[in-house]
Amino acid sequence: MQAIILAAGDSTRYEGNKLLTPFNGKLLVEYAIDFCIENGIRNIYITLSPHIAIKDNPIYQTLVKNYGDIGTHPNLKLNFKIQ
């Protein structure tokens, strides 16, 4: 099974990207990733804005640190798509 998490683009009313907002020590997108993992989904596609999908961006580094770089996690395949 596969999942697509749409995390690119900013919210006009929120003035930022809601999924990249920290909440209780994690980014909201991490809750979506964890939900997928807990429900047996191992092939996850995440769309990111170009300014986020840069290797030295702290949000990108957090995702890589917690879930492994693309294809390096033994039981999880994250695919980042620049939108």
Secondary structure as UniProt FT lines:
FT   STRAND          2..6
FT   TURN            12..15
FT   HELIX           18..20
FT   STRAND          22..23
FT   TURN            24..25
FT   STRAND          26..27
FT   HELIX           28..38
FT   TURN            39..40
FT   STRAND          43..48
FT   TURN            50..52
FT   TURN            55..56
FT   HELIX           58..67
FT   TURN            70..72
FT   TURN            74..75
FT   STRAND          77..82
//
